[in-house]
Structures are given as structure tokens and as C-alpha cells.
Amino acid sequence: MKNYLLLLLIAVFTFSCETAAPECNDNPAAGYLATPDGKTDARDANPANLDLWDKYIQAHNDQDLDLIREMNADSTQQFGAFRILDARGGVVDGIDAHIERLSGWFAAENPKWDTFFSYTMKVDGQPGEWVISGHVLKRNVDGTEVSSYDVLDVYIEDGKIGAFWVYSRAEVPQE
């Protein structure tokens, strides 16, 4: 009986010291970010980012400046203060400047966004995550409806919008 007990203790000790297998990433890189230091893998990120972005766009459609202000990050590890790089090369620095600009734009053109795609990703080694999103933007310019197709790179950190870049193309009239 002693031998069985001794054998059992040796077996338990041997198997309890086994190291765990390294985590296997079954999720291959969906893309990459190219930098001067080389390419860094980008992978699928938290789907909750898509809900956050949809809520943010809805707040714009509702012209809810208080909610937009609340959803913006004061500061991020990656980019510092809240920032927007617009399609015309302009930069909006800070939440107050963003709200001021939106307030004037809402009153002048009543813009409305209709999202047609969104994808969320995480770049290996970076804080935060990204949403890449496309929408049709309709606005009233001097009594005429004008549309554009926009794509945005949206940086999200700690559940807040920290920065975004806007790329735009005017709608081509159909004949």
C-alpha cells in the first residue's frame, strides 16, 4: 500500500509541475500597420467599440452636444488631447473646440450621417483600439442637399473617442 501511495504522490508532483502550454493565438492578423520600424500586426478588436461608435454617430445625428462631449476622451496615452484631423487638412484640438465647431456646423448645415460599414481592430503593442468606419454624410448647403462618402479612422481608449481622421469624397451625380 505504501508503494501505491508513494507512486501516487510522485505522479501528482510530476504532473503539477508541468508548465502550461503557451497561449496559442488562433486569430491571425487581419492586417498590419506600417511604420518606419516595420509592419506591426493588427487584429480583430472588441466588438463593443462598434456599439460605442454607433452611439457616437447617433449623438451627432441627434445633435446632442452634451453626449458627444461626454463620449470624447480628455486625453489618451497614444495621442494626448482629443484631436480630429478633418478631410480638408484642418485640425481640431480639444473637446471644447470640437463642440464649438459642431455647434456652428449643426446650425448651418444640419448634417446627418448614415453608416454603411464599421470594423474594429487592435494594433499589437499599442494602447487603445480602432474603428474604421464609412458613412454617407448629407448636409444642407445654401438650400441644396450635398452628400459625401466618408471613411474615418477612429482611435478609442478606455471606452472613449480619443481622436479620428476623416477622408472624404464628394458624391458623383448619377445621370
N, C-alpha and C positions, 0 to 999 in steps of 0.2 A: 504494500500500500504506500509506503514511504517513497518508493521509486516512482509510482504514478503521480504522486503529489509533487515530487521534485521535477519530473518531466513536465507536468502542467505549469509549474512556476517558471521553468526555463522557456517554455513556449510562449507564455504570456509576456514575459520580459522581452523576448526576442521580437515579437510582433508589435509590442507597444513602443519600441524604439525605432521602428521603421519610419522613415521620413515620408511626408505626404508628397504625392506627385505634384510637380509644378502645375499651376493653373494653365490650362490649355485655352487659348483664345480661338474659339470656333468661329468668331466673327471676323472674317478677313477685312482688310482695309477696303473701304468703299471708295476711297480716293486719297488724295495727298495735298499737302501744302508745300509749294516750292519756295525755298528761301535761299539766300546766298550760301548757307551752310549745307544745302542739300534738300532732299524731299523728306517730309515727315508725314507719316500715315494719318489719315482721317477716317474715323469710323462712325457708325450709326450712334446717335446720342439719345438722350432721354426724350421720349415722345411727349412728355409734359411740356417741353419747350414749344411744341406746335400749338397746344392749347393756350399757352401764355401769349404767343404771337397773335393768334386769332382774337383773343380778348383785347389785345392792344389795338389791333386794326378796328375792331368793333367800337372801341372807345373813340377812335378817330372818326368813324362814321357817325357816331352819336355826338361828336364834338364835346366830349366830356373831358375838359382840360384838367380837372382835379384828379380823375382816374389816371390819365396819361402821366401827369406829374408823379403820382404815387407809384406807377409801374417803372419809371425811369430810375436807374441807379445813380446815386450821387457820385460814386467813384468806383472804378474797377482796378483789379491788380494788373490787368493786361493793357489798358489804355488810359488809365487815370480818370479824369472827369468825363461825364456824359458828353457824347460827341456825335454829330451827324455830318457826313460828307455827302452833299447833295449832287444831283446829276449835272448841275451846271458848274461844278468846281467850287461851290461855296462850302463853308464850314460853319456849323452851328455848335458853339462851345457852351455847354452847361444847360441845365434844366430850365432856368429862367429864360434864357434866350430861345430855347425850343418852344416853350409855352407862349412867349410873346409872338414869335413868328407864326405859330399855328393859329393864334387868336386872330391875327390880321388876315391870314390866308382863308380861314373858315368864313370870315365876314365877306371877303372879296370874291371868292370863287366857289364856295360850298363844295369842296372836294369830297368824292366818295370812292372807296376802294372796294374791289371785288377780287379776292384772292383766287387764283386758279392752280397754284401748286405751292407746297412747302415741304422742306426736307430738313431734318436736324442732324448735325454732325458734331463730333468731338475730335479735335486735333491732338494727337498724342503729345504729352509733355506740356500742354498749355492749360492755364486755368480757364474756367468757363467753357461754354459750348456755343454753337452757331445754329442759326436757322437761315436757310437760303429760301427765299420766297418770291413768287411772281404774282403780280396783280394787274388788273386794268384799273387805271385811275381816270375817273371822269370828273370834270370841273366845268364851271360856267365862266367863260372869259368874255366879258363885254356882251353878254346875252347869247353867246354861242357855246354849245356843248363841245368841249375838246376832250379827246381821250388819248392816253398814252399807255404803253405797256412797260411796266417797271419790274426790275429784278433787284432785290435787296439782299445784302449780306448783313445779318443781324447778330451782334455779339450779346450773349446772355451770361450773366454771372450772378450766382446766388438768387436766382428766380426773378431777376430784374433785367430790363433792357439797358445795356451799357453803352452801346454805340451801334450805328449802322451806316452802310454805304448804299447809295441809290444809283442805279443805272437805268436810263430811260430811253425809249424810242417812241416817237410820235406815231399815232395810228395812221396807217396809209388809207386814204379814201378808196372805197370799193366802187368800181364803175360797172 
